[in-house]
Amino acid sequence: MKFWLKIGGGSPGPEFQKVPVEIRGLRTPRRQPSAPSYPPGHAPRARLVLADFEGGFLRKFRARFPDQPFIALEDRRGFWVSEQYGRLQPGLSEKAISIWESENFFFDLEPLPGAVEAVKQMANLESTDVFICTSPIKMYKYCPFEKYAWVEKHFGPDFLEQIVLTRDKTVVSADLLIDDRVDITGAEPNPSWEHVLFTACHNRHTQLQPPSRRLHSWADDWRAILDSKRPH
């Protein structure tokens, strides 16, 4: 079984990142994730949100710009942070962008509650591999290095071999995509994965149409979602 996981929830802005940072997961292969090692239908794959982008951004924004208006997490709407801040006040979008372009922003992100433990449990499941797939922002001076460092810090050096950089998650082979972005688009119009929406502050008000489903948090039953893609 192959799983794909997202490092950070939320996203800076469309001008910097067409698709969000993410981690996907499967266990210790030395191959590229797009080259399946199991017959079709026998290797479920998924992606999950691991780092608290929204909380980390808000803390650093308020610390750097204490006199500027901000958007509380409960008021966040829409995937792109910079767009909502731009509507709040002229010039605020640029200030928001300066936060995630700064050194140590990505490295300092905290894992979401239960995320690290869940991924480590997945990596130990039978017939399950874990890959980490992430898309860097275009201002790449710090971002790619810090994402590798973040993974090493929280998952250990062995997981570095599992990192894949891509800005288009539709081209990656998977059975499950667990992601906090509501609309996932890219070069492949018919991705192989089922998109399970990971609940975040900016999407909790989105109404999903059946058969779409959510994973509300890492305390939710992620094992049941994984098992739903395993052959019976």
C-alpha positions in Angstrom: 0.0 0.0 0.0 1.3 3.4 -0.9 0.5 6.6 1.0 1.2 10.2 0.1 1.3 12.9 2.9 1.3 16.6 2.9 3.7 18.5 5.0 1.8 21.8 5.6 -1.9 22.6 5.7 -3.1 25.7 3.9 -1.0 27.5 1.3 0.7 30.8 0.7 -0.8 32.0 -2.6 -1.3 30.9 -6.2 1.5 33.1 -7.4 3.9 31.1 -5.3 2.6 27.6 -5.3 0.3 26.0 -7.7 -0.1 23.0 -5.4 0.5 22.8 -1.6 3.3 21.3 0.2 2.7 17.7 1.0 3.8 14.4 2.2 2.6 11.1 1.0 3.2 7.9 2.4 4.4 4.4 1.9 7.1 2.3 3.4 10.8 2.2 2.6 11.0 1.6 -1.1 14.1 2.7 -3.0 12.1 3.4 -6.1 10.2 6.4 -7.4 6.6 6.5 -6.1 5.2 6.7 -9.6 6.6 3.2 -10.4 4.3 0.9 -8.5 5.7 -2.3 -7.1 2.3 -4.0 -6.7 -0.4 -5.0 -9.2 -3.1 -2.5 -9.7 -5.7 -2.7 -6.9 -3.2 -4.2 -4.5 -1.2 -1.2 -3.4 -3.4 1.6 -2.0 -1.5 4.9 -1.7 -2.5 8.1 0.2 -1.4 11.6 1.1 -1.9 13.3 4.5 -1.4 16.8 6.0 1.4 16.8 8.7 2.5 20.4 9.6 0.6 23.3 11.0 1.1 25.9 8.2 -1.8 28.1 9.2 -0.9 28.3 12.9 2.8 28.8 12.2 2.0 31.6 9.7 -0.4 33.5 12.0 2.1 33.4 14.9 4.9 34.8 12.8 2.7 37.4 11.1 1.5 38.8 14.4 5.0 38.9 15.8 6.4 40.7 12.8 3.5 43.0 12.2 1.9 43.6 15.6 0.0 46.7 14.4 -1.5 45.2 11.3 -4.9 43.5 11.0 -4.9 39.7 10.8 -7.3 36.9 10.1 -8.0 34.6 13.1 -7.9 30.9 12.2 -11.7 30.6 12.7 -12.2 33.3 10.1 -9.9 31.8 7.4 -11.7 31.0 4.2 -10.2 29.7 1.0 -7.0 27.8 0.4 -4.7 30.8 -0.5 -3.6 32.8 2.5 -2.3 35.8 0.4 -5.6 36.2 -1.4 -7.6 36.6 1.8 -5.1 38.9 3.4 -5.1 41.0 0.2 -8.8 41.5 0.4 -8.5 42.6 4.1 -6.3 45.6 3.4 -4.1 46.9 0.6 -0.5 45.9 0.9 -1.3 43.1 3.4 -0.8 40.3 0.8 2.8 41.3 0.4 3.4 41.4 4.1 1.9 37.9 4.4 4.1 36.6 1.5 7.2 38.0 3.3 6.5 35.6 6.2 6.8 32.3 4.3 9.6 33.7 2.2 11.7 34.2 5.4 14.4 31.9 6.7 13.2 29.2 9.1 9.5 29.6 8.4 9.1 26.1 7.1 11.6 24.5 9.5 9.8 26.0 12.5 6.4 24.7 11.6 4.9 22.4 14.3 3.5 19.0 13.4 -0.2 18.7 13.6 -1.3 16.8 16.8 -0.9 13.1 16.2 0.6 13.4 12.7 4.1 12.1 13.4 2.8 9.2 15.4 0.3 8.3 12.7 2.8 8.3 9.9 5.2 6.2 11.9 2.4 3.7 12.5 1.6 3.6 8.8 5.2 2.9 8.0 5.0 -0.2 10.2 1.8 -1.5 8.6 2.1 -4.7 6.5 2.3 -4.0 2.8 2.5 -0.3 3.4 5.2 2.1 2.2 5.6 5.8 3.0 6.8 8.5 0.6 7.0 12.2 1.4 6.0 14.4 -1.5 6.4 18.2 -1.3 6.2 21.2 -3.6 8.4 24.2 -2.8 7.4 27.8 -3.3 9.0 29.6 -6.2 11.1 31.8 -3.9 13.2 28.7 -3.2 16.1 30.2 -1.2 15.1 28.5 2.0 12.0 26.4 1.3 13.4 23.1 -0.2 16.3 22.8 2.3 14.0 23.5 5.2 11.4 20.9 4.2 14.1 18.3 4.0 15.4 19.4 7.4 11.9 19.4 8.8 11.4 15.8 7.7 14.7 14.7 9.2 13.9 16.5 12.5 10.5 14.8 13.0 11.0 11.5 11.2 14.7 10.8 11.1 17.3 10.6 8.3 15.9 7.4 6.8 12.8 9.3 5.7 14.9 11.7 3.5 15.2 9.0 0.9 11.4 9.0 0.7 11.0 12.7 -0.3 9.8 13.5 -3.8 9.5 17.1 -5.0 6.7 18.0 -7.3 4.3 20.9 -8.0 1.6 18.7 -9.5 0.1 16.0 -7.4 -2.2 14.8 -10.2 0.6 13.1 -12.0 1.6 10.9 -9.0 0.1 7.4 -8.8 -1.9 6.9 -5.7 -5.1 5.4 -4.3 -5.8 8.0 -1.7 -5.0 11.7 -1.6 -5.6 13.1 1.9 -5.2 16.8 1.4 -6.6 20.1 2.9 -7.1 21.7 -0.5 -10.6 21.4 -1.8 -9.8 21.6 -5.5 -6.9 19.5 -6.7 -6.1 20.1 -10.4 -3.1 19.6 -12.6 -1.8 18.1 -15.9 -3.6 14.8 -15.3 -7.4 15.3 -15.7 -8.2 11.9 -14.2 -5.8 11.2 -11.3 -5.6 7.7 -10.0 -6.3 8.7 -6.4 -9.4 9.4 -4.4 -9.2 12.8 -2.7 -10.1 12.7 1.0 -10.4 16.2 2.4 -8.3 16.8 5.5 -10.3 19.3 7.7 -8.5 22.6 8.2 -9.5 26.1 9.4 -10.0 27.3 5.8 -12.1 24.4 4.5 -14.2 23.3 7.5 -17.2 25.2 6.1 -17.0 23.5 2.7 -19.9 21.2 2.0 -18.8 18.0 0.3 -21.0 16.1 -2.2 -21.2 12.3 -1.8 -19.2 10.2 -2.2 -16.5 12.7 -1.1 -15.3 12.2 2.4 -13.2 13.9 5.1 -10.5 13.0 7.6 -11.2 15.5 10.4 -7.9 15.2 12.3 -5.3 12.6 13.2 -7.5 11.5 16.0 -10.0 10.5 13.4 -10.1 6.9 12.1 -7.4 7.1 9.4 -6.9 3.4 9.5 -10.5 2.8 8.3 -9.8 5.1 5.3 -6.6 3.2 4.4 -8.3 -0.1 4.8 -11.1 0.9 2.5 -8.6 0.9 -0.3 -7.1 -2.4 0.5 -8.1 -5.5 -1.5 -10.6 -7.7 0.3 
